[in-house]
Amino acid sequence: MTKAEIVNQISKNSGIERVVVQKTIEMFMETIKESLTEGNNVYLRGFGSFIVKNRAAKTARNISKNTTITIPAHKVPSFKPAKTFVAQVKENN
């Protein structure tokens, strides 16, 4: 499902104008990105958590040049679904 399909679905189900729904979703995603960029996690009860994970430095291999490179420690965004959400997905498959 794409963002446009989500906007259309919410607009159809709620009766709210498509433009308003689109702006709301854009601001929702921007707020989450800003929070994660600042190092703050976002918790949505019953849905899941958007968290920042720390990756340790590691050694990797560039196979085209046959050389070893070091990837420095860094942070990556991650999503961890809530247990109830995971259970719902498992039930429907």
trRosetta pair geometry for C-beta under 8 A, 3 or more apart (Angstrom, degrees):
i j d omega theta_ij theta_ji phi_ij phi_ji
1 5 4.8 -126 -164 87 80 132
1 6 6.0 95 146 -57 114 85
1 9 7.9 -17 -162 -12 131 144
2 5 4.8 99 53 6 73 101
2 6 7.1 -131 100 -4 41 86
3 6 5.6 -52 -150 35 35 114
3 7 6.4 38 151 -21 66 103
3 25 6.7 156 -164 135 100 141
4 7 5.6 -51 -149 34 32 113
4 8 6.4 32 153 -18 64 106
5 8 5.7 -52 -146 38 33 112
5 9 6.2 35 154 -21 65 107
6 9 5.7 -55 -146 36 30 111
6 10 6.3 25 158 -14 65 107
6 25 6.7 130 108 -122 120 156
7 10 6.1 -59 -146 39 27 106
7 11 6.1 26 156 -19 63 112
7 18 6.0 74 152 -160 105 83
7 21 5.1 140 -153 112 77 113
7 22 4.7 28 -134 -81 141 79
7 25 6.1 -112 -85 11 90 150
8 11 5.7 -59 -145 39 27 112
8 12 6.1 26 158 -19 65 109
8 18 6.8 5 -98 -122 54 114
9 12 5.9 -57 -147 37 26 109
9 13 6.2 15 160 -10 64 113
10 13 6.0 -62 -141 44 28 104
10 14 5.7 -1 170 4 67 119
10 16 7.2 -28 137 54 90 112
10 21 4.9 162 95 -153 118 138
10 25 7.7 157 29 -56 156 122
11 14 6.6 -68 -130 49 18 92
11 15 7.8 114 178 -59 50 2
11 16 5.9 -104 -124 76 60 70
11 17 6.8 -22 -139 153 110 16
11 18 4.3 6 -108 -89 161 67
11 21 4.8 -125 -68 6 88 153
14 21 7.4 143 53 -87 131 123
16 20 5.3 -101 164 81 104 124
16 21 5.4 124 101 -56 113 98
17 20 4.6 86 68 7 91 106
17 21 7.0 -163 93 -6 46 87
18 21 5.7 -58 -148 38 33 111
18 22 6.1 34 155 -21 67 108
19 22 5.7 -54 -146 36 29 113
19 23 6.4 29 155 -18 63 106
20 23 5.9 -54 -148 37 30 110
20 24 6.3 31 153 -20 64 108
21 24 5.7 -57 -149 36 30 113
21 25 6.3 27 156 -17 66 106
22 25 5.9 -56 -147 37 29 108
22 26 6.3 32 154 -20 64 107
23 26 5.7 -54 -147 36 30 114
23 27 6.3 26 155 -16 64 107
24 27 5.9 -58 -148 39 28 108
24 28 6.3 35 151 -25 64 106
25 28 5.4 -49 -146 32 33 117
25 29 6.4 28 157 -14 65 104
26 29 6.1 -59 -151 39 28 105
26 30 6.2 27 153 -18 64 111
27 30 5.5 -54 -141 39 33 113
27 31 6.2 38 157 -24 65 104
28 31 5.9 -56 -151 33 26 111
28 32 6.7 23 152 -15 61 105
29 32 5.7 -53 -150 36 34 111
29 33 6.3 34 152 -19 66 106
30 33 5.7 -54 -147 38 32 112
30 34 6.3 33 154 -20 66 106
31 34 5.8 -52 -145 36 30 111
31 35 6.3 31 155 -20 63 107
32 35 5.7 -56 -148 36 30 112
32 36 6.3 24 157 -14 65 108
32 42 5.3 -69 -129 -6 85 167
32 50 5.5 47 -166 59 114 169
33 36 6.0 -59 -146 40 29 106
33 37 6.1 33 155 -23 65 109
34 37 5.6 -55 -146 35 29 115
34 38 6.5 23 156 -13 63 108
35 38 5.9 -62 -153 40 29 107
35 40 4.5 -80 -176 78 84 107
35 41 7.6 -12 143 117 112 4
35 42 5.3 91 98 -60 149 106
35 50 7.6 94 86 92 118 122
36 39 7.6 58 -176 -70 34 13
36 40 7.0 -101 -79 66 29 59
36 41 7.5 48 -100 -106 73 38
36 42 7.0 -63 -56 -9 87 106
36 50 6.0 -80 -70 140 122 112
36 51 7.9 132 -118 173 102 10
36 52 5.5 151 -159 -65 83 100
36 77 5.1 32 176 -106 151 111
39 52 5.9 -85 -138 35 50 162
39 75 7.8 -58 -107 -159 80 169
40 52 8.0 82 53 -5 17 122
41 49 6.1 9 173 -179 115 108
41 50 6.6 172 -162 88 65 59
41 51 4.6 1 -123 -112 114 71
41 52 6.5 -127 -78 9 78 79
42 49 6.7 162 85 -158 53 59
42 50 4.3 10 53 51 104 105
42 51 7.9 -142 36 -65 60 47
43 49 4.9 -14 -107 -108 67 94
44 47 4.0 -24 110 55 114 119
44 48 6.1 12 60 55 98 48
44 49 7.1 -178 25 -83 68 43
44 50 7.9 47 -4 -6 104 89
44 82 7.8 -107 90 -37 73 122
45 82 7.2 80 -169 -97 35 149
46 82 5.6 -155 -168 71 12 169
46 84 5.7 -38 -141 66 65 135
46 85 6.9 116 162 -50 50 96
47 81 7.4 -86 158 -144 46 69
47 82 5.7 90 67 -2 15 122
47 85 5.9 76 -144 -68 31 141
48 79 5.8 48 135 179 138 90
48 80 5.7 -179 -169 91 99 47
48 81 4.1 -61 -92 -119 127 38
48 82 4.9 -128 -75 -21 54 73
48 85 5.9 -63 -51 33 95 158
49 79 7.2 162 84 -154 47 51
49 80 4.8 -6 57 57 95 98
49 82 7.6 107 -18 -66 77 74
50 77 6.6 -10 -176 -169 93 103
50 78 7.5 157 -158 82 50 43
50 79 5.6 -24 -102 -100 65 75
51 77 7.6 147 82 -157 37 56
51 78 5.2 -28 69 68 83 94
51 79 7.6 149 20 -98 74 24
51 80 6.1 11 8 1 122 111
52 75 5.2 5 180 -177 106 120
52 76 7.4 154 -156 75 61 30
52 77 6.2 -41 -101 -100 63 54
52 78 7.3 140 -112 19 15 86
53 75 6.8 155 78 -155 41 65
53 76 5.4 -23 62 63 94 82
53 77 7.7 111 16 -150 82 7
53 78 4.7 39 -14 -8 118 135
54 73 6.8 6 -180 -179 92 105
54 74 7.9 175 -153 97 55 27
54 75 5.7 -36 -100 -99 56 76
55 58 7.8 -67 160 -7 98 112
55 73 6.3 176 92 -154 63 57
55 74 5.3 -6 55 63 108 70
55 75 7.0 178 12 -94 82 21
55 76 5.9 45 -26 -3 119 110
56 73 5.6 -36 -149 -108 31 96
57 70 6.5 11 180 177 107 99
57 71 6.5 175 -154 91 59 59
57 72 5.3 -33 -109 -148 100 35
57 73 4.5 -60 -46 -46 78 75
58 70 7.5 173 91 -154 31 60
58 71 5.3 -5 60 56 77 104
59 68 5.9 -5 -174 -174 107 109
59 69 7.4 155 -157 82 59 38
59 70 5.7 -36 -102 -102 65 67
59 71 7.6 180 -95 16 14 79
60 68 7.4 151 80 -159 37 61
60 69 5.4 -24 68 68 87 88
60 70 7.6 145 20 -110 76 17
60 71 5.4 47 -6 -21 120 113
61 66 7.8 -10 -176 -142 101 37
61 67 7.4 163 -155 85 61 36
61 68 5.9 -38 -102 -105 67 60
61 69 7.3 155 -104 21 16 79
62 65 4.7 6 114 43 118 100
62 66 7.3 -68 90 -6 74 11
62 67 4.9 -1 51 59 110 84
62 68 7.6 -162 15 -86 81 11
62 69 5.6 65 -28 -14 105 118
63 66 6.8 25 -156 -79 35 54
71 74 7.6 -72 159 2 92 116
81 85 4.5 -120 178 89 106 127
81 86 5.1 130 106 -57 122 88
81 89 7.8 -1 158 -1 163 137
82 85 4.4 93 59 4 83 107
82 86 7.1 -152 92 -6 43 85
83 86 5.7 -54 -148 37 33 112
83 87 6.3 35 153 -21 65 106
84 87 5.6 -52 -148 36 32 114
84 88 6.6 36 152 -22 64 103
85 88 5.8 -52 -152 32 31 111
85 89 6.7 29 152 -16 63 104
86 89 5.8 -56 -152 36 32 110
86 90 6.3 33 152 -20 66 108
87 90 5.7 -55 -146 37 32 113
87 91 6.4 35 155 -24 65 105
88 91 5.8 -53 -148 31 31 113
88 92 6.6 15 160 -9 64 111
89 92 6.2 -68 -149 42 29 102
89 93 6.5 17 159 -16 66 114
90 93 6.3 -69 -148 36 28 104
